[in-house]
C-alpha cells in the first residue's frame, strides 16, 4: 500500500540542521529504498527549501511511523510534525493503473 508523508519543519529551527544531518538522512533513504520510493524538500514562494514529502510503499501506517522516527532528521528538531495519508496510485508513466468498468 502506498502512503504520502508530508513533513512540516519547525519554523524557528536552526537553519544548519538540514546541512549538518543531510548525509545521514540520505544514507537512511538509500538504506530504505525498498520502502521509500521518493523523498525531497518542498519550497516556499521564494524558492527556499522547507518541509518535506515522501512516497512510501509499506504494509501499514505503523510501518510508516517507524520509518519516520528512524530518520536521522526526526530527533534533531527540524521536523515539527508529519501527516501520513494513504494513497492509491491510478496513473504512472503515461499509463492507467486501473481500468474502470
N, CA, C and O of each residue as an XYZ file, in Angstrom:
404
protein
N       0.851     -1.168      0.000
C       0.000      0.000      0.000
C       0.901      1.237      0.000
O       1.951      1.260      0.641
N       0.470      2.250     -0.724
C       1.264      3.478     -0.816
C       0.753      4.527      0.174
O      -0.437      4.623      0.476
N       1.719      5.305      0.660
C       1.429      6.397      1.579
C       2.205      7.632      1.135
O       3.327      7.538      0.638
N       1.580      8.788      1.326
C       2.250     10.078      1.186
C       2.531     10.557      2.608
O       1.644     10.533      3.461
N       3.754     10.988      2.859
C       4.094     11.555      4.154
C       4.471     13.007      3.915
O       5.399     13.308      3.165
N       3.741     13.898      4.563
C       4.011     15.337      4.489
C       4.626     15.757      5.813
O       4.018     15.602      6.873
N       5.838     16.291      5.739
C       6.534     16.761      6.932
C       6.407     18.273      7.026
O       6.472     18.979      6.019
N       6.227     18.753      8.232
C       6.244     20.190      8.477
C       7.480     20.495      9.312
O       7.679     19.905     10.374
N       8.307     21.416      8.831
C       9.506     21.801      9.560
C       9.167     22.792     10.659
O       8.193     23.539     10.571
N       9.987     22.782     11.687
C       9.866     23.739     12.773
C      10.289     25.108     12.238
O      11.422     25.256     11.780
N       9.411     26.107     12.285
C       9.721     27.403     11.673
C      11.000     28.062     12.188
O      11.713     28.705     11.418
N      11.296     27.912     13.470
C      12.468     28.584     14.037
C      13.645     27.627     14.254
O      14.540     27.911     15.049
N      13.641     26.487     13.541
C      14.749     25.527     13.667
C      16.039     26.143     13.133
O      16.018     26.967     12.218
N      17.133     25.739     13.707
C      18.449     26.193     13.257
C      18.592     25.900     11.765
O      18.414     24.754     11.353
N      18.904     26.885     10.956
C      18.993     26.674      9.507
C      20.097     25.693      9.100
O      20.083     25.186      7.978
N      21.048     25.423      9.989
C      22.129     24.489      9.667
C      21.766     23.030      9.953
O      22.525     22.132      9.589
N      20.624     22.775     10.595
C      20.249     21.391     10.912
C      20.203     20.539      9.654
O      20.767     19.446      9.624
N      19.544     21.024      8.626
C      19.395     20.244      7.393
C      20.771     19.904      6.814
O      21.036     18.760      6.447
N      21.653     20.928      6.738
C      23.002     20.715      6.200
C      23.794     19.734      7.051
O      24.453     18.836      6.526
N      23.728     19.905      8.353
C      24.510     19.095      9.280
C      24.139     17.615      9.196
O      25.010     16.751      9.292
N      22.866     17.323      9.018
C      22.391     15.935      9.080
C      22.043     15.348      7.712
O      21.558     14.219      7.638
N      22.277     16.082      6.644
C      21.863     15.624      5.317
C      22.531     14.315      4.897
O      21.860     13.443      4.345
N      23.811     14.154      5.140
C      24.496     12.925      4.716
C      23.872     11.701      5.395
O      23.624     10.690      4.738
N      23.618     11.788      6.695
C      22.987     10.662      7.410
C      21.566     10.434      6.918
O      21.129      9.289      6.800
N      20.843     11.505      6.632
C      19.475     11.405      6.119
C      19.475     10.694      4.766
O      18.658      9.803      4.534
N      20.391     11.085      3.870
C      20.461     10.451      2.552
C      20.884      8.988      2.663
O      20.379      8.142      1.925
N      21.813      8.680      3.583
C      22.181      7.273      3.827
C      20.960      6.473      4.274
O      20.745      5.346      3.828
N      20.166      7.071      5.159
C      18.945      6.417      5.638
C      17.975      6.157      4.492
O      17.419      5.064      4.387
N      17.768      7.153      3.630
C      16.862      6.980      2.495
C      17.361      5.862      1.581
O      16.571      5.024      1.146
N      18.661      5.841      1.285
C      19.216      4.793      0.426
C      19.074      3.423      1.063
O      18.774      2.450      0.372
N      19.284      3.331      2.359
C      19.149      2.063      3.081
C      17.707      1.545      3.051
O      17.473      0.339      3.135
N      16.750      2.459      2.932
C      15.330      2.107      2.929
C      14.684      2.300      1.560
O      13.480      2.539      1.467
N      15.483      2.196      0.501
C      14.983      2.413     -0.867
C      13.900      1.420     -1.258
O      13.110      1.699     -2.159
N      13.846      0.274     -0.604
C      12.791     -0.690     -0.903
C      11.432     -0.226     -0.390
O      10.401     -0.753     -0.809
N      11.420      0.755      0.511
C      10.171      1.277      1.072
C       9.921      2.729      0.665
O       8.814      3.084      0.259
N      10.957      3.566      0.777
C      10.825      4.990      0.464
C      11.133      5.167     -1.016
O      12.291      5.130     -1.430
N      10.084      5.361     -1.809
C      10.230      5.431     -3.262
C      10.776      6.769     -3.735
O      11.619      6.815     -4.631
N      10.305      7.849     -3.144
C      10.786      9.192     -3.458
C      10.755     10.032     -2.193
O       9.954      9.792     -1.289
N      11.646     11.029     -2.143
C      11.700     11.922     -0.986
C      12.339     13.231     -1.419
O      13.200     13.258     -2.299
N      11.905     14.316     -0.790
C      12.539     15.586     -1.091
C      11.872     16.739     -0.375
O      10.748     16.623      0.112
N      12.593     17.876     -0.316
C      12.043     19.063      0.323
C      11.028     19.752     -0.586
O      11.081     19.637     -1.810
N      10.135     20.447      0.029
C       9.222     21.331     -0.682
C       9.833     22.729     -0.637
O      10.792     22.954      0.102
N       9.308     23.652     -1.395
C       9.852     25.017     -1.422
C       8.751     26.030     -1.176
O       7.593     25.824     -1.538
N       9.145     27.125     -0.553
C       8.192     28.220     -0.360
C       8.178     29.109     -1.604
O       8.857     28.816     -2.588
N       7.417     30.176     -1.560
C       7.250     31.058     -2.718
C       8.570     31.689     -3.172
O       8.714     32.047     -4.341
N       9.527     31.827     -2.261
C      10.825     32.404     -2.594
C      11.836     31.350     -3.039
O      12.991     31.674     -3.317
N      11.407     30.093     -3.107
C      12.291     29.024     -3.538
C      13.153     28.435     -2.434
O      14.050     27.636     -2.703
N      12.887     28.822     -1.204
C      13.640     28.282     -0.067
C      13.081     26.918      0.312
O      11.866     26.742      0.401
N      13.973     25.949      0.534
C      13.539     24.626      0.956
C      12.893     24.672      2.325
O      13.377     25.338      3.240
N      11.799     23.957      2.448
C      11.107     23.836      3.733
C      10.194     22.630      3.673
O       9.752     22.233      2.595
N       9.916     22.055      4.804
C       9.031     20.902      4.886
C       9.570     19.768      4.004
O      10.692     19.858      3.507
N       8.798     18.726      3.810
C       9.267     17.612      3.007
C       8.139     16.678      2.641
O       7.039     16.754      3.188
N       8.434     15.789      1.696
C       7.446     14.844      1.202
C       8.138     13.523      0.890
O       9.221     13.502      0.304
N       7.510     12.430      1.283
C       7.946     11.084      0.894
C       6.759     10.378      0.259
O       5.607     10.658      0.589
N       7.050      9.461     -0.653
C       6.082      8.454     -1.096
C       6.672      7.124     -0.676
O       7.802      6.785     -1.029
N       5.883      6.371      0.088
C       6.361      5.143      0.726
C       5.459      3.973      0.362
O       4.239      4.113      0.284
N       6.069      2.833      0.143
C       5.345      1.567     -0.007
C       5.538      0.816      1.309
O       6.665      0.497      1.689
N       4.431      0.535      2.001
C       4.520     -0.136      3.304
C       3.262     -0.957      3.541
O       2.231     -0.745      2.902
N       3.367     -1.893      4.466
C       2.228     -2.744      4.796
C       1.205     -2.031      5.670
O       0.014     -2.338      5.618
N       1.677     -1.074      6.477
C       0.759     -0.429      7.413
C       1.245      0.972      7.775
O       2.395      1.340      7.535
N       0.339      1.727      8.352
C       0.685      3.060      8.844
C       1.716      2.968      9.963
O       2.575      3.840     10.094
N       1.632      1.909     10.772
C       2.629      1.712     11.833
C       4.032      1.564     11.258
O       4.989      2.093     11.824
N       4.167      0.848     10.137
C       5.469      0.705      9.483
C       5.995      2.066      9.009
O       7.191      2.342      9.099
N       5.090      2.909      8.504
C       5.480      4.240      8.048
C       5.944      5.081      9.242
O       6.963      5.767      9.160
N       5.208      5.026     10.333
C       5.595      5.786     11.528
C       6.968      5.359     12.022
O       7.761      6.196     12.452
N       7.256      4.061     11.965
C       8.563      3.582     12.383
C       9.658      4.191     11.506
O      10.692      4.624     12.014
N       9.434      4.223     10.195
C      10.408      4.847      9.285
C      10.643      6.312      9.641
O      11.783      6.767      9.725
N       9.552      7.041      9.848
C       9.659      8.471     10.180
C      10.540      8.664     11.405
O      11.402      9.542     11.424
N      10.324      7.851     12.416
C      11.057      8.015     13.674
C      12.493      7.501     13.597
O      13.314      7.853     14.443
N      12.809      6.679     12.604
C      14.187      6.223     12.405
C      15.006      7.207     11.565
O      16.235      7.133     11.558
N      14.353      8.111     10.870
C      15.034      9.101     10.030
C      15.930      9.982     10.904
O      15.459     10.524     11.904
N      17.208     10.138     10.550
C      18.098     10.993     11.346
C      17.618     12.440     11.500
O      18.034     13.119     12.438
N      16.767     12.919     10.616
C      16.209     14.266     10.787
C      15.240     14.341     11.975
O      15.125     15.394     12.601
N      14.553     13.258     12.291
C      13.480     13.319     13.285
C      13.945     13.826     14.652
O      13.319     14.742     15.184
N      15.007     13.278     15.247
C      15.363     13.733     16.606
C      16.062     15.096     16.667
O      16.352     15.582     17.760
N      16.335     15.712     15.535
C      17.099     16.969     15.529
C      16.275     18.204     15.861
O      16.833     19.251     16.190
N      14.951     18.094     15.778
C      14.099     19.264     15.958
C      13.755     19.951     14.650
O      13.007     20.928     14.647
N      14.292     19.454     13.527
C      13.960     20.039     12.225
C      12.475     19.873     11.916
O      11.816     20.811     11.468
N      11.962     18.685     12.158
C      10.561     18.396     11.858
C       9.692     18.695     13.077
O      10.000     18.267     14.189
N       8.610     19.430     12.859
C       7.689     19.687     13.969
C       6.527     18.707     13.965
O       5.961     18.403     15.015
N       6.167     18.206     12.767
C       5.057     17.263     12.685
C       5.076     16.577     11.321
O       5.847     16.937     10.431
N       4.213     15.587     11.189
C       4.062     14.902      9.914
C       2.638     14.373      9.798
O       1.957     14.151     10.799
N       2.207     14.177      8.565
C       0.905     13.570      8.274
C       1.146     12.366      7.378
O       1.954     12.424      6.451
N       0.451     11.288      7.655
C       0.523     10.081      6.836
C      -0.821      9.936      6.139
O      -1.866      9.878      6.787
N      -0.784      9.878      4.812
C      -2.004      9.828      4.011
C      -1.932      8.608      3.105
O      -0.983      8.462      2.335
N      -2.921      7.736      3.190
C      -2.980      6.596      2.272
C      -3.226      7.125      0.867
O      -3.974      8.084      0.673
N      -2.584      6.486     -0.113
C      -2.686      6.968     -1.486
C      -2.819      5.794     -2.430
O      -2.068      4.823     -2.340
N      -3.776      5.885     -3.336
C      -3.936      4.870     -4.372
C      -3.490      5.483     -5.687
O      -4.120      6.406     -6.203
N      -2.411      4.968     -6.215
C      -1.883      5.466     -7.479
C      -2.701      4.861     -8.614
O      -2.846      3.641     -8.699
N      -3.238      5.718     -9.487
C      -4.072      5.245    -10.597
C      -3.459      5.553    -11.962
O      -3.994      5.144    -12.992
N      -2.336      6.276    -11.966
C      -1.723      6.681    -13.227
C      -0.227      6.833    -13.011
O       0.197      7.423    -12.017
N       0.584      6.305    -13.935
C       2.034      6.461    -13.854
C       2.650      6.191    -15.211
O       2.171      5.346    -15.967
N       3.713      6.914    -15.513
C       4.476      6.687    -16.751
C       3.596      6.662    -17.996
O       3.819      5.860    -18.902
N       2.605      7.533    -18.038
C       1.747      7.649    -19.209
C       0.703      6.566    -19.359
O       0.105      6.419    -20.424
N       0.477      5.800    -18.290
C      -0.481      4.694    -18.403
C      -1.403      4.618    -17.202
O      -1.018      4.945    -16.080
N      -2.618      4.183    -17.456
C      -3.570      3.910    -16.393
C      -3.113      2.676    -15.623
O      -2.604      1.716    -16.201
N      -3.304      2.723    -14.321
C      -3.002      1.572    -13.487
C      -4.279      0.872    -13.040
O      -4.235     -0.188    -12.416
N      -5.408      1.475    -13.365
C      -6.706      0.875    -13.078
C      -7.540      0.932    -14.346
O      -7.274      1.735    -15.241
N      -8.535      0.087    -14.416
C      -9.439      0.083    -15.569
C     -10.869      0.104    -15.044
O     -11.405     -0.922    -14.626
N     -11.490      1.306    -15.072
C     -12.851      1.413    -14.557
C     -13.805      0.595    -15.417
O     -13.616      0.442    -16.624
N     -14.818      0.084    -14.769
C     -15.800     -0.725    -15.528
C     -16.841      0.125    -16.193
O     -17.730     -0.399    -16.863
